[in-house]
């Protein structure tokens, strides 16, 4: 494409003409040819290395005029041998908020072809999907100059997954890819498969999508096999328990991930427990965001205790914004900070007032049901929180000694016979310990036909049996109490239950 100015002068611009003047004159000529009015906001961007055309509500012709201006300018620069031209080269272009069709994408790809120094392209909220996205993916699969690509707020769905995965799988230069605020769901499985073959991506932002269950597991499995990704942002999805199990396996094996954002992902205590398993073995992660998740206060100190015992952990920042911590949290945090730099963000510390422990005569302790004492000790704690609090060796099971220590720590002396009763009640598989999860989760079977096995919880089943027993006892007590009241009162029934008078029948006709 040749430079043409249609101004009657020599087509070669003056050597002393600035880049701004050259672009302005070229832009005005193109606008005249396309019959559009030059925009002052576009003219003000000339001469800048980061061109911002975002949210200008440009028509197709106006956007075409702007892109063709930079294309023509770069064609002229290719013919010029001026050594100082790199000082004014454009390295970033932002066309967010402008609708991009296949025509606009063709102009953009032409600009990226002639100007290989453009490394950042921001295409947020451009209604980019379908054929336009396919065209862009086809170009990027053969282009190796771009380093950052922003495709957020484009309402991308699972139907656009092929184009997105093609960019991830084929491009060998993009280091930062932003796919936030889209509608990607089960396609997380395909994205994970593409990540396995990617060797250049450093940062991936998939926040504010619909990645959950199959998509979450597939994505986590792909990241687990990737050895280059350093930042993974999946905030505001729905990883839940299934995704957390896969994340735990990811953290066990991955050796490159430095920053993981899991904020607002429906991570409850059992899900967090699966992630903690991976954190105990991980050696590279430095920043973890768990804010805005339904994590209980006791689970926060359990998390820090596990991190305290993790000798090889490199975690330096933990974000628990929106999570209330318990009274033991700060003391454990001080122990970690004495060993290494560790910064934690949290809302507030919850004082847990358990009250004074009643003095119990050891001789009479046999008259109290030890199972009831055990679950009385639970108080505000969830069952899993109480279990992890007593599980000192992180074996996911409570031995006989740990169970005895649990009673003594809470101020309840227990005899050998009473402890035998507790173990017999809870240890249903008779292996000498109370297990949290049996059997362990099976491996995923297939890509779509995954079977999430049932968990056998001895500790939790014991609580359920006790609750059913207590409910039955309360109902029986209510029946006895109501029967006693009926026998003791004076039988003053309401009018509806008084003896009815003889009904008056109409006279029988003879």
Secondary structure by P-SEA (a helix, b strand, c coil): ccccccccccccccccccaaaaaaaaaaaaaaaacccccaaaaaaccccccccccccccaaaaaaaaaaaaaaaaaaaaccccccccccccbbbbccccccaaaaaaaaaaaaacccccbbbbcccccccaaaaaaaaaaaacccccbbbbccccccccaaaaaaaaacccccccbbbbcccccccaaaaaaaaaaacccccbbbbccccccaaaaaaaaaaaaacccccbbbbccccccaaaaaaaaaaaaccccccbbbbccccccaaaaaaaaaaaaacccccbbbbccccccaaaaaaaaaaaaacccccccbbbbcccccccaaaaaaaaaaaacbbbbbbcbbbbbcccccccccccccccccaaaaaaaaaccccaaaaaaaacccccccccaaaaaaaaaaacccccaaaaaaaaaaccccccccccccccccccccccccccccccccaaaaaaaaaaaaaaaaaaaaaaaaaaaaaaacccccccccccccbbbbccccc
